[in-house]
Amino acid sequence: MQYVLWRSITTISLLLPYIIHTRTIYNETGVPLYIAGYHAGQHAERKTAVLSVEPNKSVSIEVPDTDFFSTKKRYIVAARQENDLAETLSLPQLKSFPHKDLGTFASRGASLVGKSDFYLVEKDNRLKMYNELEHSQLVQWGKQLTEKAKKEIVGKLVNKEELPAVKNNLHKTEVARVRIGNTLVHEEKEYLTKRMPKVKQALEKLIGKNLEGKKIPKIALILSGGGNRSMFASAGYTQGAREIGLLDAVTYIASLSGSTWFLGSWLASGQSDIAIFNQNLIQKMQKGIIAFTQHEIDLIADAFKVKIAYDEPVTMMDVYGALLGNALLSDFGDNRYMIYLSNQSNLIHNGDWAFPIYTAVDGSRQTHQLHHWYEFTPYEVGGAWLGNYVPTWAFGRKFLQGISQTDAPEIPLGFLFGIFGSAFAVDAERIWQEAVKIVEKASVFEDAVRKLILNQIGDHRVTQAEEFNFTAGLPSSPLGDKSKMIFIDAGFAFGLPYQPVSGQRPERAPEILIFIESSENVGKLKENVEAGSTGLRAAAQYAKDNGLKFPPIDQVTPNAIKIYKDENDPTVPLVIWMPLVKDQTKVTSYMQDARFAKLADFEVSQCIKDFCPSINFTYKPEQAQQLISLGQLNMHACKQDIIDAIAWKIEHM
């Protein structure tokens, strides 16, 4: 027995140098990375120093074994930031980083066989760790297969020069350059110069007072997210704002998710009579977005051909955007995928229309900062946190060190709808089914496109969109080392697109902020006042976190309007909050008006439980009309409150 014990101890001693063996880690990315060794049970404890791995270099790491009878596992963990590799991590935290399981003591024998080196690589814009077998087979072979699939597809396509979007690309011969800095682009400055005199005239008419010699406020109308409910409610509030004379006094309209679908399709139409546009919108959306003809499938196929021909990223969000664009832009017939955001510059350049801002947030796993907002205007795409902007017509092109590398056409507005309103509000499986239908019906794609698009889509979370990173290679950009940008619905941050008009770009800062909140939270106002204030309180918190001025939000009420102001500081913007509620103190006198008679039995809280949750994309005409009418009614009912608040602010600027 003693001999056996001695022999076992001797064997373990002989194996120990191999158990505490060295692993070599190769960094095949273009940025410094960090690694460490952990022992993990219910939580993970770091057992090595944090080592830096320089780009295209390697380091060796020794991860000591666990105790003989321990069930803890050993891990090598990699991260982009040194401080991410804390001394203690929860198991979910550890597994959120690229890692490799080295096993327990009992299973260590397996570690003595085979290759022991690991490779850190960028794949699908994510950091991953492979062993040698995975590295050689999955990375190298996968790359070859993907390239082969792309060649097959491009070979099946007609000459890209014959694609309508390519032939009609007005910017084909232009080289785009990234603009660095958060000052406003000169076109927006010119817009403000032309818009403000018209705002003055509109305000004089609205409040019935001569404003000569007064400072004229910039007013921002801020429309929330909330799927089709928000789209129709925003349409109604905007129609009401036009009818009471407020819209002509607005300088900026910021939108998010569902409200972008209204704003983008309205401005694309150029229809100044919003009532006519809204009736058309109701008719177009009766069938939702999951309805299309074979001819429409062919149009969608042509739109995808452009992205594939220029080797641009394709994800589920492109399918989602294509479906949105097919429905919302159907008035444009065969040209619906050649309607672009930059076209709206023709509408606003003379200052007759409010300036639109569309939003999304950064969804990359590298930054994972939901408060990193992107803004999309007819002139530029960028963000204050990024400090870099690109002409809107060039967004989607491949860039290097601030210069565009291709002549690709602008991304269609329909595809942008998918970026702005990601599929948190729609069933992922349903979109997948429709994507398969599109591929099956578009015979030009056949099996190759299924391999390239649908199989790759399966590796992505459904809520993200991807485009080429226009700041690639720029030292001034926090994303300068990334090949792609990841976009998700800004509703993941908070449901009101306050950031673009928050004052982080001071030249744009409005003196009056009108928040139109149509999120599901407003349906809870009468049941739970605090639960209904999420968007507004989140905006106030964002202002506080970023050193921006914002009036105190002392309370919220289940009323159609609430005014917040700071009577002691004239530099604090006036906030008007208008949640989507039916306020009996306001609406009773309007029930005799035929326009609003159908609202007598309508309640938002019940609507959210019934036909207007964010996941519903099919509305009967009378249902859509109820939401439009309530927004319209609330603007009329609150007209005097709005006038009084604006007049007060003008006197206190």
C-alpha positions in Angstrom: 0.0 0.0 0.0 2.8 2.4 0.9 4.5 1.5 -2.4 1.4 2.2 -4.3 0.9 5.5 -2.6 4.6 6.4 -3.1 4.3 5.4 -6.8 1.1 7.6 -7.2 2.8 10.6 -5.6 5.8 10.1 -7.8 3.7 9.8 -10.9 1.9 13.0 -10.0 5.2 14.7 -9.4 6.5 13.7 -12.8 3.3 14.9 -14.5 3.2 18.2 -12.6 5.5 20.1 -15.0 3.1 19.1 -17.8 0.0 19.9 -15.8 1.3 23.4 -15.1 2.3 23.6 -18.7 2.8 26.6 -20.9 0.3 27.8 -23.4 1.2 30.2 -26.2 -1.3 32.8 -27.1 -1.1 34.4 -30.6 -2.8 37.8 -31.2 -3.8 37.9 -34.9 -5.8 41.2 -34.5 -4.6 44.7 -35.1 -4.9 45.9 -31.4 -3.3 45.0 -28.1 -5.2 42.4 -26.1 -5.0 41.0 -22.5 -5.1 37.5 -21.1 -5.1 35.8 -17.7 -5.6 32.4 -16.1 -8.5 31.6 -13.8 -9.9 28.9 -11.6 -13.6 28.7 -11.7 -16.3 27.0 -9.7 -19.4 29.0 -8.7 -17.2 32.1 -9.4 -13.8 32.6 -11.0 -10.6 33.7 -9.3 -7.6 35.0 -11.2 -4.5 32.9 -10.7 -2.0 34.7 -12.9 -0.9 38.2 -13.7 -2.7 39.9 -16.6 -0.5 39.7 -19.6 -0.5 42.0 -22.6 -0.4 40.5 -26.1 0.7 43.0 -28.7 -0.8 43.0 -32.3 0.6 40.1 -34.3 2.7 38.9 -31.4 2.5 36.1 -28.9 3.0 35.5 -25.2 3.3 32.4 -23.0 1.1 31.9 -20.0 1.2 29.2 -17.2 -2.1 28.4 -15.5 -1.4 26.5 -12.3 -3.5 23.4 -11.6 -6.3 23.3 -9.1 -6.1 21.2 -6.0 -6.1 17.4 -6.5 -9.7 16.8 -5.4 -11.0 20.2 -6.7 -13.9 20.3 -9.2 -12.9 23.8 -10.3 -12.0 24.2 -13.9 -9.0 26.2 -15.3 -9.6 28.8 -17.9 -7.6 31.1 -20.1 -9.5 34.3 -20.7 -8.9 37.2 -23.1 -10.2 40.7 -23.1 -9.8 44.0 -24.9 -9.3 46.0 -21.7 -6.9 45.1 -19.0 -9.2 46.1 -16.2 -11.9 43.7 -17.5 -9.8 40.8 -16.2 -10.6 41.5 -12.5 -9.3 39.3 -9.7 -12.8 37.9 -9.3 -15.4 37.3 -12.0 -18.8 35.7 -11.9 -19.0 32.6 -14.2 -21.3 34.5 -16.6 -18.9 37.4 -16.7 -16.0 35.0 -17.5 -17.9 33.2 -20.2 -18.9 36.5 -21.8 -15.2 36.9 -22.8 -13.3 34.8 -25.3 -12.0 31.8 -23.2 -10.7 28.3 -23.3 -11.6 25.6 -20.7 -8.4 23.7 -19.7 -10.4 21.2 -17.6 -10.1 20.1 -14.0 -7.3 18.1 -12.3 -9.2 14.9 -12.9 -9.5 15.6 -16.6 -6.1 17.0 -17.1 -4.8 13.9 -18.9 -6.6 15.1 -21.9 -4.6 18.3 -21.9 -1.4 16.4 -22.3 -2.3 15.3 -25.8 -2.5 17.4 -28.9 -1.8 21.1 -29.6 -1.7 23.6 -26.8 -1.5 27.0 -28.6 -4.4 29.4 -28.9 -5.2 32.1 -31.4 -7.1 35.4 -30.8 -8.8 36.5 -34.0 -11.5 38.9 -35.2 -14.5 37.1 -36.7 -17.8 38.7 -37.5 -16.5 41.8 -35.7 -16.1 39.8 -32.5 -13.0 38.7 -30.6 -12.7 34.9 -30.5 -10.2 32.4 -29.2 -9.4 29.3 -31.2 -7.2 26.3 -30.6 -4.9 25.1 -33.4 -7.4 22.7 -34.9 -10.2 25.3 -34.8 -7.9 27.9 -36.2 -6.8 25.8 -39.1 -10.1 24.4 -40.0 -12.8 26.8 -39.0 -11.0 30.1 -39.7 -9.0 29.2 -42.8 -11.5 26.8 -44.4 -14.4 29.0 -43.5 -12.8 32.0 -45.1 -12.2 30.0 -48.3 -15.7 28.8 -48.4 -17.1 32.3 -47.8 -15.0 33.7 -50.5 -16.1 31.0 -52.8 -19.7 31.6 -52.0 -19.3 35.3 -52.7 -17.7 34.6 -56.1 -20.5 32.2 -57.0 -23.1 34.9 -56.2 -21.3 37.7 -58.0 -20.9 35.4 -60.9 -24.7 34.8 -61.0 -25.5 38.5 -60.8 -25.9 40.7 -63.8 -23.0 43.2 -64.2 -23.3 45.5 -61.2 -23.0 48.4 -63.6 -26.4 47.4 -65.0 -28.1 47.5 -61.6 -30.5 50.5 -61.5 -29.2 51.7 -58.1 -25.6 51.7 -59.5 -26.5 53.3 -62.8 -28.4 56.1 -61.1 -25.8 56.7 -58.4 -25.4 60.5 -58.5 -22.3 60.3 -56.3 -20.5 57.5 -58.2 -17.5 59.6 -59.2 -17.2 61.3 -55.8 -14.7 60.3 -53.1 -16.1 60.8 -49.6 -14.1 61.9 -46.7 -14.7 61.7 -43.0 -15.2 65.0 -41.2 -13.6 65.1 -37.8 -15.1 67.2 -35.0 -18.5 67.9 -33.5 -19.2 71.3 -35.0 -22.2 71.3 -37.3 -21.7 70.6 -41.0 -21.9 73.8 -43.1 -25.2 72.6 -44.7 -26.9 72.4 -41.3 -25.6 75.8 -40.3 -27.0 77.2 -43.6 -30.3 75.5 -42.8 -30.5 77.2 -39.4 -29.8 80.6 -41.0 -32.7 80.1 -43.3 -35.0 78.4 -40.8 -34.9 80.8 -37.9 -36.6 83.8 -39.6 -39.4 81.4 -40.6 -39.6 80.1 -37.0 -40.0 83.7 -35.8 -42.9 84.3 -38.1 -44.6 81.1 -37.1 -44.1 81.9 -33.4 -45.5 85.4 -33.8 -48.6 83.9 -35.4 -48.9 81.1 -32.8 -48.6 83.3 -29.7 -50.1 86.4 -31.2 -47.3 88.7 -30.4 -44.5 90.6 -32.2 -41.1 89.2 -31.3 -38.9 91.8 -32.9 -35.8 92.2 -30.7 -36.5 88.9 -28.8 -34.3 85.9 -28.9 -36.0 83.2 -31.0 -35.8 79.8 -29.4 -35.0 76.6 -31.3 -37.7 74.1 -30.6 -37.1 70.3 -30.9 -40.0 67.9 -31.3 -38.8 64.5 -29.9 -40.7 61.4 -31.0 -40.4 58.2 -29.1 -40.2 54.5 -30.1 -42.8 51.8 -29.8 -43.3 50.0 -33.1 -46.4 50.7 -35.2 -48.1 52.3 -32.2 -45.5 55.0 -32.1 -45.5 55.4 -35.8 -49.2 56.1 -35.9 -49.2 58.2 -32.7 -46.3 60.3 -34.0 -48.2 60.8 -37.2 -51.2 62.1 -35.2 -49.2 64.4 -32.9 -47.4 65.8 -35.9 -50.6 66.4 -37.8 -52.0 68.1 -34.7 -48.9 70.2 -34.4 -49.4 71.4 -38.0 -53.0 72.2 -37.4 -52.4 74.3 -34.3 -49.5 76.2 -36.0 -46.8 74.6 -33.8 -45.0 72.5 -36.5 -43.9 75.6 -38.5 -42.1 76.8 -35.3 -40.2 73.6 -34.8 -36.5 73.5 -35.8 -35.6 69.9 -35.2 -37.6 66.6 -35.2 -35.7 63.8 -33.5 -37.0 60.3 -34.0 -36.4 56.7 -32.7 -37.5 53.3 -33.8 -41.2 53.3 -34.9 -41.4 57.1 -35.1 -38.6 57.0 -37.7 -40.8 55.0 -40.0 -43.4 57.8 -39.9 -40.9 60.7 -40.2 -38.8 59.1 -42.9 -41.6 58.0 -45.1 -43.5 61.3 -44.6 -40.4 63.4 -45.6 -39.7 61.0 -48.5 -43.2 61.7 -49.8 -42.8 65.4 -49.7 -46.5 65.6 -48.9 -47.0 68.9 -47.0 -50.6 68.0 -46.1 -50.0 65.5 -43.3 -53.7 64.5 -43.1 -53.5 63.2 -46.7 -50.2 61.4 -45.9 -51.6 59.8 -42.8 -54.6 58.4 -44.5 -52.3 56.9 -47.1 -50.1 55.5 -44.3 -53.1 53.7 -42.8 -54.0 52.0 -46.0 -50.4 51.0 -46.7 -50.0 49.3 -43.3 -53.2 47.3 -43.3 -51.3 44.2 -44.4 -48.3 44.8 -42.2 -44.9 44.1 -43.5 -45.1 40.4 -44.1 -47.0 40.7 -47.4 -45.4 41.0 -50.8 -45.8 40.0 -54.5 -43.4 38.2 -56.7 -42.5 41.5 -58.4 -41.8 43.0 -55.0 -39.5 40.1 -54.3 -37.6 40.9 -57.4 -37.2 44.5 -56.3 -35.9 43.3 -52.9 -33.5 40.9 -54.7 -32.1 43.8 -56.7 -31.5 45.8 -53.5 -29.6 42.9 -52.1 -27.6 42.4 -55.3 -26.1 45.9 -54.7 -24.9 45.1 -51.2 -23.5 41.7 -52.2 -21.8 43.1 -55.3 -19.9 45.6 -53.1 -19.2 43.0 -50.5 -21.1 44.9 -47.9 -22.3 43.3 -44.6 -25.7 41.6 -44.7 -27.7 40.6 -41.6 -31.3 39.9 -40.7 -31.8 43.6 -40.2 -31.4 44.1 -43.9 -34.2 41.7 -44.5 -36.3 43.4 -41.9 -35.5 46.8 -43.4 -36.3 45.5 -46.9 -39.8 44.5 -45.6 -40.3 47.8 -44.0 -39.3 49.7 -47.1 -41.4 47.6 -49.3 -44.5 48.6 -47.3 -43.7 52.2 -46.2 -42.3 53.3 -49.6 -44.7 51.4 -51.9 -45.9 54.7 -53.4 -42.6 54.9 -55.2 -43.2 51.7 -57.1 -40.2 50.1 -58.7 -38.0 52.9 -57.3 -38.8 52.2 -53.6 -35.2 50.9 -53.0 -33.7 53.9 -54.7 -35.2 56.4 -52.2 -32.4 57.7 -49.9 -32.1 59.7 -46.8 -29.9 62.2 -48.5 -32.8 63.0 -50.9 -34.4 64.8 -47.9 -31.8 67.5 -48.2 -33.7 68.8 -51.2 -36.8 69.2 -49.1 -35.2 71.0 -46.1 -32.4 73.1 -47.6 -34.4 76.3 -47.9 -35.6 76.1 -44.3 -39.3 75.4 -45.0 -39.4 72.1 -43.2 -38.2 71.0 -39.8 -34.8 69.3 -39.8 -35.1 65.5 -39.3 -32.7 63.5 -37.1 -32.9 59.7 -37.0 -31.2 57.6 -34.4 -29.6 54.2 -33.4 -27.1 53.2 -30.8 -23.8 51.4 -30.8 -24.4 47.7 -30.2 -20.9 46.3 -30.6 -19.7 43.9 -28.0 -16.4 45.8 -27.9 -18.0 49.0 -26.4 -21.4 47.7 -25.4 -22.4 51.3 -24.5 -26.1 51.7 -25.2 -25.6 55.5 -24.6 -23.3 55.8 -27.6 -25.9 57.3 -29.9 -25.6 57.5 -33.7 -27.5 60.2 -35.6 -28.5 60.1 -39.2 -29.5 63.3 -41.0 -29.9 64.2 -44.7 -26.4 65.6 -44.6 -24.3 63.4 -42.3 -24.1 60.2 -40.3 -22.0 60.1 -37.1 -22.3 60.8 -33.4 -21.0 63.1 -30.7 -19.3 60.3 -28.8 -17.6 59.2 -32.1 -16.5 62.7 -33.1 -16.5 61.6 -36.7 -19.1 62.1 -39.5 -19.5 60.9 -43.0 -21.7 62.3 -45.8 -25.0 60.4 -45.7 -24.7 59.5 -49.4 -21.5 57.6 -48.6 -22.6 55.8 -45.5 -22.2 52.1 -46.1 -19.1 52.4 -48.3 -15.9 50.8 -47.2 -13.5 53.5 -45.8 -9.8 53.5 -44.8 -8.2 56.3 -42.9 -11.1 58.6 -43.6 -11.3 58.1 -47.4 -13.9 56.0 -49.2 -12.6 53.0 -51.0 -15.6 52.2 -53.2 -18.2 53.9 -55.3 -21.1 52.0 -53.8 -24.5 53.7 -53.9 -26.1 55.1 -50.8 -27.9 52.6 -48.5 -31.7 52.7 -49.3 -33.9 54.5 -46.8 -35.9 51.2 -46.4 -32.8 49.4 -45.2 -32.1 52.3 -42.8 -35.6 51.7 -41.3 -34.3 48.3 -40.2 -31.3 49.9 -38.5 -33.5 52.6 -36.8 -36.2 50.1 -35.6 -34.4 46.9 -35.0 -36.4 43.7 -34.5 -36.8 43.9 -30.7 -40.4 44.6 -31.7 -41.0 41.8 -34.2 -40.8 38.0 -34.0 -37.4 36.8 -35.1 -38.6 33.5 -36.3 -41.2 35.2 -38.5 -38.5 37.4 -40.1 -36.4 34.3 -40.7 -39.2 32.6 -42.5 -39.8 35.6 -44.7 -36.1 35.8 -45.4 -36.1 32.2 -46.6 -39.1 33.0 -48.8 -37.3 35.9 -50.3 -34.3 33.8 -51.2 -36.3 30.9 -52.5 -38.4 33.2 -54.8 -35.4 35.3 -56.0 -34.0 32.6 -58.2 -30.9 34.6 -59.1 -29.6 33.9 -55.6 -30.2 30.2 -55.4 -28.1 28.1 -53.0 -25.1 30.5 -52.9 -27.0 33.4 -51.4 -28.4 31.0 -48.8 -24.9 30.1 -47.8 -23.7 33.6 -47.8 -26.6 35.4 -46.2 -28.9 33.0 -44.3 -26.2 30.9 -42.8 -24.2 33.9 -41.7 -27.4 35.5 -40.3 -27.7 32.5 -38.1 -24.5 33.5 -36.3 -25.8 37.0 -35.4 -28.2 38.2 -32.7 -31.4 39.2 -34.4 -31.3 42.8 -33.0 -28.1 44.0 -34.7 -27.4 45.6 -38.0 -23.9 45.9 -39.5 -22.3 48.3 -41.9 -18.7 49.1 -42.8 -17.0 51.3 -40.3 -16.4 54.6 -41.9 -13.8 55.5 -39.2 -11.7 52.4 -39.9 -8.0 53.3 -39.4 -8.6 56.7 -37.9 -6.7 57.3 -34.7 -9.3 59.9 -33.7 -12.1 57.3 -33.6 -12.8 55.0 -30.6 -13.7 52.4 -33.3 -10.7 53.1 -35.5 -9.5 49.4 -35.1 -12.9 47.9 -36.2 -13.9 46.9 -39.7 -17.6 47.2 -39.1 -20.1 49.2 -37.0 -22.9 47.5 -35.1 -26.2 49.3 -34.8 -29.2 48.5 -32.6 -32.5 50.2 -31.9 -32.0 53.3 -29.7 -34.9 52.1 -27.6 -32.4 49.8 -25.9 -30.8 52.9 -24.4 -34.0 54.7 -23.5 -37.2 55.4 -25.5 -36.8 59.1 -26.3 -34.2 60.4 -28.8 -33.0 63.2 -26.6 -29.2 62.8 -27.1 -28.9 64.4 -30.6 -30.7 67.6 -29.3 -29.3 67.5 -25.8 -26.7 70.2 -26.3 -23.7 67.8 -26.6 -23.4 69.6 -30.0 -23.9 73.1 -28.6 -24.7 74.8 -32.0 -27.8 72.6 -32.2 -29.0 72.9 -28.6 -32.7 73.8 -28.4 -34.2 76.1 -25.8 -37.5 74.2 -25.8 -37.8 70.4 -25.8 -41.2 68.8 -26.6 -41.2 65.1 -25.8 -43.9 63.0 -27.4 -43.8 59.6 -25.6 -45.8 56.8 -27.1 -43.9 53.9 -25.5 -45.7 51.0 -23.7 -44.8 52.7 -20.4 -47.4 55.4 -20.9 -50.1 52.8 -20.8 -49.2 52.3 -17.2 -49.5 55.9 -16.1 -53.0 55.6 -14.6 -52.0 52.4 -12.8 -48.5 53.4 -11.7 -47.3 56.9 -12.3 -43.6 56.1 -11.7 -43.7 53.2 -14.2 -45.0 55.6 -16.9 -42.1 58.1 -16.7 -39.2 55.9 -17.8 -38.3 57.7 -21.0 -38.5 61.2 -19.5 -36.6 60.3 -16.3 -34.0 58.5 -18.4 -33.5 61.6 -20.5 -33.1 63.7 -17.3 -30.5 61.1 -16.0 -28.6 61.2 -19.3 -28.4 65.0 -19.0 -27.1 64.7 -15.4 -24.6 62.1 -16.3 -23.2 64.2 -19.1 -23.2 67.6 -17.4 -26.1 68.9 -19.5 -28.8 71.3 -18.3 -32.2 69.9 -17.7 -35.1 71.0 -15.5 -35.9 68.9 -12.4 -38.5 66.2 -13.0 -40.3 66.4 -9.7 -43.3 64.4 -10.7 -45.2 62.9 -13.6 -49.0 62.7 -13.9 -51.4 60.8 -16.1 -52.2 64.0 -18.0 -51.8 64.9 -21.6 -49.2 67.6 -20.9 -46.8 68.5 -18.2 -44.4 71.5 -18.2 -41.0 71.5 -16.5 -38.9 74.6 -16.2 -36.2 76.2 -14.1 -37.3 79.7 -13.1 -33.9 80.6 -11.7 -31.7 79.7 -14.7 -32.7 81.0 -18.1 -30.1 78.7 -19.8 -32.0 75.5 -18.7 -34.2 74.3 -21.6 -38.0 74.3 -21.1 -39.4 70.7 -21.2 -42.9 69.9 -22.4 -43.8 66.3 -21.9 -46.8 64.9 -23.8 -47.5 61.2 -23.1 -49.9 59.2 -25.2 -52.9 59.2 -22.8 -56.5 60.0 -23.0 -56.8 62.8 -20.4 -60.5 63.2 -19.5 -59.8 66.8 -18.3 -58.8 67.7 -21.8 -60.8 65.5 -24.2 -64.4 65.8 -22.9 -65.1 69.0 -24.8 -63.8 67.4 -28.0 -66.0 64.3 -28.0 -68.7 66.2 -30.0 -66.2 66.8 -32.8 -66.7 64.1 -35.5 -63.0 63.8 -36.0 -62.6 62.4 -32.4 -65.9 60.7 -31.8 -64.4 57.2 -32.1 -62.1 57.9 -29.1 -65.0 57.8 -26.7 -64.3 54.2 -25.7 -60.6 54.2 -26.5 -58.0 53.7 -23.7 -54.3 53.4 -24.3 -53.8 50.9 -21.5 -56.3 48.6 -23.0 -54.9 49.2 -26.5 -51.5 48.0 -25.4 -53.0 44.8 -24.1 -55.1 44.4 -27.3 -54.0 45.5 -30.7 -51.1 48.0 -30.2 -48.3 46.3 -28.4 -44.9 46.9 -30.0 -44.8 43.4 -31.6 -48.0 44.0 -33.7 -47.4 45.1 -37.3 -50.9 44.7 -38.7 -53.5 47.3 -37.8 -57.1 47.6 -39.0 -57.8 51.1 -40.5 -60.0 52.0 -37.5 -57.3 51.0 -35.0 -54.6 53.0 -36.7 -57.0 56.0 -36.9 -57.7 55.9 -33.2 -54.0 56.3 -32.4 -53.6 59.1 -35.0 -56.7 60.8 -33.7 -55.6 60.7 -30.1 -52.3 62.3 -30.9 -54.0 64.9 -33.0 -56.6 65.6 -30.3 -53.9 66.0 -27.6 -52.2 68.6 -29.6 -55.4 70.6 -30.0 -56.4 70.1 -26.4 -53.0 71.3 -25.1 -52.6 74.2 -27.5 -53.0 76.9 -25.0 -50.7 75.2 -22.5 -48.0 75.0 -25.2 -48.5 78.6 -26.2 -48.2 79.8 -22.6 -45.1 77.7 -22.0 -43.3 79.0 -25.2 -44.3 82.6 -24.4 -42.9 82.2 -20.9 -39.6 80.8 -22.3 -39.2 83.6 -24.8 -39.6 86.2 -22.0 -37.0 84.3 -19.8 -34.2 83.7 -22.4 
